[in-house]
């Protein structure tokens, strides 16, 4: 019987978790570290803890399924090197995101920044500096793992180029994300789409697609326009879903409170639509809550009710589905020249991304 997509995804996650742990177990012996340094092993341990703490590993799943578009017997070494690079770049992003957002926790444990703050309560600048350097080290490792892989030189170079471009686009997206919240008014939808594309779609979707094709022995350049369109649409779907859940989700199911974007003053998809849809007293309620770190759950519930009353929740659900259907249509166009099971996976993925509840 053919392995089902969700079963394959679970298998990829299990296999990668073992691979990732083995990578960190050997890193201490392969990294050139001064013998006297105690901070470097401590930094590696913090990166290890954060990296192995969980996550759905969907980027790894996308990598493997992209390779399956071409063949079902892609060499493991190429896939493993690409998977490690993808997730180390993600670790870098988590470390720096938590620093930018001043987040105390991540995946049920302390963020790297707060772990360092606890270690150095009397040296805040050292805690800040070590956090930045931990993220930088994860980024460097994400590239080094490709350069060190036992792969043909051309393949190593092509994969490294994919990751360098993905990292660059992500940093630009992070800058644009911060800039978006400084505007005098709510951003228009195209601005939000561009931020979602640069900040997350290009490294979370497009890079795994390109790396998977490369690992399978195929150059992705010929299909670049289609890959970019698919990745952009899936990235927008995912960001819209995150923003939707932040106000309209179930806090008990998600395991975290709603209203974070409101409290932090983020002009997300949800907040921008709210500001566009309301006026008068209701707009004043939303505007007062926006950027107020002490905004109470009661106020968040009031803003949520305003959004539901004005059709913001319904409108976002409709737009998410429309965007997901467009992405599925792009993937369906791959069918004549790609393997059926993998095409079917990429057709279904956008709808899965908007149906999740956390």
Steps between C-alpha positions, in 0.01 A plus 500: 500500500627848412606703803252781568619863499450563872675172582791604280514838673510332843779272381704792368460675835612194701800433279608862500471531879754219532725659238485841669589356840796314347618821333513686831657202677799512263519878462715547807775290341482657153482868598836671547456648848766650730580250772437751778153604380205410718255732325523322163386156625228678698386678185493171307295340775245782487474466121464125535227532759303749292547307176388166643213639703232426242334649199321329214807500271280591205799645316665158514177342377487745208862420416433126479176540308669737253759231432216249451366717220799369303588159645443274798863408560678830558837443674462538876818705542369781281162504676658484845741786436220716359269414790763592760567828321129585486442436869819674615387807308166464681682483834680821411163661427349384829791636705486841335119518483478443875759770557317748274165419662641476856337156528565309820397155375515290186349154449437448868844609621702816549607700197873523443492867595329438831727203573797734466327768706462246779866400472622861503245701701759768580638522145210578264728608215684168517168313492392703198831452320515127564145459370586679175813287463307178569264583215793593277670169578187307403494687168868424434445133585207484258741590219797299629299179510452533123864584434613200709261251339649222289322619187622607155645851507238636261215371715654641819541836334143504364349403837708759684386767256136407568549540873697824476224652287231367733674648804549835327134518396391410852709777657356751255153370591570546870606858439186563292288335769625748760464789256137405427398579856642854485265620228245772576213279380418135448710338223326392182471133415787496251738628769387220732544245219853622427598480867361145530681399181841634602480425871378142489399359160843520340688308767215279625354392165704615200843397635388145597343461154820606328721290726285191451518529123875552514545199727303290251735605220291765332561871447204704631568804281272390216202491738602801709197718419256223597694414815506865605128543441414183692729590791366855519138382509569233764699749708217753484249232601711403799555858615133585464414194707747597772359854510143371500565259788669773702163671543234248402668177614431293810761579763446166675566306179799712399657490844567875501292815548338683212554868425879501478501702176271759657717539809818530295350750255542273199303599192435141402247380243237488775581836654520675163160363401351601831622856462364515146160358598409707805448865584394724786488348847589151380810622321599685817477172695729327250741795482526522880578130530759512220846524652379482861709231674250501789200434276278264701338177379167677539607773257634238256163324518325831426722557195434145389125558525533818293690307235243222488213750482657677202576180311877518542526137614274372219683710243840372607384138488365555148822668385714225651302235315517693174877538538539130584298401195721715279810330641346156446427595140865594446609161639251314281677645197808296593317172438595432136874497578515403869425192709133475595525432875728797561286731286195394700684589821577852381140541384369413847759690702346850464162380630668324792679825587174694536310228686742475793383631837838597652 
